[in-house]
Amino acid sequence: MKKIHLQTTNHKLQTKSGFTLLEVLVALSVFVIAVVVIIQLFPVGLKSSRASKNETMAINLAQAGLENAKGTAYDDVTSESRTRVSSDPTSPFYNFERESSVQFVDTNLDTSETDLGLKKITVTIFWQESGQEQEVSATYIKS
């Protein structure tokens, strides 16, 4: 018997792996657009953060004004004109102004001309933000 020797060869299809120039340009364009959009969001976030900080500070100042009125005797609670909260330019409260108004009210909380034993104390805090005046008010009824 004769032996037959078969030799086989494997030919693989050779493909080049990698990206075409067009694919690279498209990917780079998408990346640049995404980065530009993200960078544009930073000023919006900073402005929103500053606005929230100022509003929180104003609410705390208004609450402090009401706490002061709560600790004052009924007959000594009076209105105060609008004044700067802090005269120190380095203070974080320097740009805030406070105004307190006191009104006599009846049991339905309607304004009254005479003292019926109830005072409505409203503390309003003002500050400038983005060229516009902002304000926050807090109210307390003292008997």
C-alpha positions as CSV (number, residue, x, y, z in Angstrom):
1,M,0.0,0.0,0.0
2,K,1.1,3.3,-0.9
3,K,0.9,6.2,1.5
4,I,-0.4,9.4,0.3
5,H,0.8,12.4,2.0
6,L,-1.6,15.4,1.9
7,Q,-0.4,18.8,2.8
8,T,-2.9,21.5,3.6
9,T,-2.3,25.1,3.9
10,N,-4.4,27.5,5.9
11,H,-4.9,30.8,4.3
12,K,-6.4,33.3,6.6
13,L,-8.0,36.4,5.2
14,Q,-5.8,39.2,6.4
15,T,-7.8,42.2,7.6
16,K,-6.3,45.4,8.9
17,S,-7.6,46.4,12.2
18,G,-7.9,50.0,13.2
19,F,-10.0,53.0,12.5
20,T,-10.4,55.0,9.3
21,L,-9.6,58.7,9.3
22,L,-13.3,59.4,8.9
23,E,-14.2,57.4,12.0
24,V,-11.5,59.2,14.0
25,L,-12.8,62.6,12.9
26,V,-16.4,61.7,13.8
27,A,-15.4,60.4,17.2
28,L,-13.3,63.5,17.9
29,S,-16.1,65.8,16.8
30,V,-18.5,64.1,19.2
31,F,-16.0,64.3,22.0
32,V,-15.3,68.0,21.4
33,I,-19.0,68.8,21.3
34,A,-19.6,66.9,24.6
35,V,-16.7,68.8,26.3
36,V,-18.0,72.2,25.1
37,V,-21.5,71.5,26.4
38,I,-20.1,70.4,29.8
39,I,-17.9,73.5,30.0
40,Q,-20.8,75.7,29.3
41,L,-22.7,74.2,32.2
42,F,-20.1,75.3,34.8
43,P,-21.1,79.0,34.9
44,V,-24.8,78.0,35.2
45,G,-24.0,75.7,38.1
46,L,-21.9,78.4,39.8
47,K,-24.6,81.0,39.4
48,S,-27.2,78.6,40.8
49,S,-24.9,77.7,43.7
50,R,-24.3,81.4,44.5
51,A,-28.0,82.1,44.3
52,S,-28.8,79.2,46.7
53,K,-26.1,80.3,49.1
54,N,-27.4,83.9,49.1
55,E,-31.0,82.8,49.6
56,T,-30.0,80.5,52.5
57,M,-28.1,83.3,54.2
58,A,-31.1,85.6,53.7
59,I,-33.4,83.1,55.3
60,N,-31.1,82.6,58.2
61,L,-30.9,86.4,58.7
62,A,-34.7,86.7,58.6
63,Q,-35.0,83.9,61.1
64,A,-32.4,85.6,63.4
65,G,-34.4,88.8,63.2
66,L,-37.6,86.9,64.3
67,E,-35.7,85.2,67.1
68,N,-34.6,88.6,68.3
69,A,-38.2,89.8,68.2
70,K,-39.3,86.7,70.1
71,G,-36.9,87.5,72.9
72,T,-38.1,91.1,73.2
73,A,-40.9,92.2,75.4
74,Y,-44.2,92.7,73.6
75,D,-44.3,96.5,74.2
76,D,-40.7,96.9,73.1
77,V,-41.1,95.3,69.6
78,T,-41.1,98.1,67.0
79,S,-40.5,98.5,63.3
80,E,-37.0,99.1,62.1
81,S,-36.1,100.9,58.9
82,R,-34.0,99.2,56.2
83,T,-30.4,99.0,57.3
84,R,-27.3,97.0,56.3
85,V,-27.0,93.9,58.3
86,S,-23.2,94.2,58.8
87,S,-21.0,97.3,58.4
88,D,-17.9,95.2,58.0
89,P,-17.0,94.9,54.3
90,T,-15.3,91.6,54.9
91,S,-18.4,90.1,56.4
92,P,-20.4,87.6,54.3
93,F,-23.5,89.5,55.4
94,Y,-22.2,92.9,54.2
95,N,-24.5,93.0,51.0
96,F,-27.6,92.2,52.9
97,E,-30.1,94.7,54.3
98,R,-32.8,94.0,56.9
99,E,-36.1,95.7,57.5
100,S,-38.7,94.9,60.2
101,S,-42.3,96.0,60.2
102,V,-44.7,95.6,63.1
103,Q,-48.5,95.8,62.7
104,F,-51.3,95.3,65.1
105,V,-53.6,92.4,64.0
106,D,-56.9,91.0,65.2
107,T,-57.6,87.3,65.9
108,N,-58.3,86.8,62.2
109,L,-54.8,88.2,61.5
110,D,-56.3,91.2,59.7
111,T,-54.6,94.5,60.2
112,S,-56.0,96.5,63.1
113,E,-55.6,100.2,64.0
114,T,-55.7,99.4,67.7
115,D,-53.6,97.1,69.9
116,L,-55.7,94.0,70.6
117,G,-52.8,92.0,72.1
118,L,-51.4,90.6,68.8
119,K,-48.5,92.0,66.7
120,K,-47.5,90.7,63.3
121,I,-43.7,91.1,62.9
122,T,-42.3,90.8,59.4
123,V,-38.6,90.7,58.8
124,T,-37.5,91.2,55.2
125,I,-34.0,90.7,53.9
126,F,-32.8,92.4,50.7
127,W,-29.8,91.8,48.5
128,Q,-28.6,92.3,45.0
129,E,-28.1,89.4,42.7
130,S,-27.4,89.5,38.9
131,G,-28.3,93.2,38.9
132,Q,-31.7,92.6,40.5
133,E,-32.9,93.1,44.0
134,Q,-34.0,89.9,45.7
135,E,-35.9,89.6,49.0
136,V,-37.0,87.0,51.5
137,S,-39.5,87.6,54.3
138,A,-40.4,85.8,57.5
139,T,-43.4,86.6,59.7
140,Y,-44.1,85.9,63.4
141,I,-47.2,86.7,65.5
142,K,-46.4,87.9,69.0
143,S,-48.9,88.1,71.8
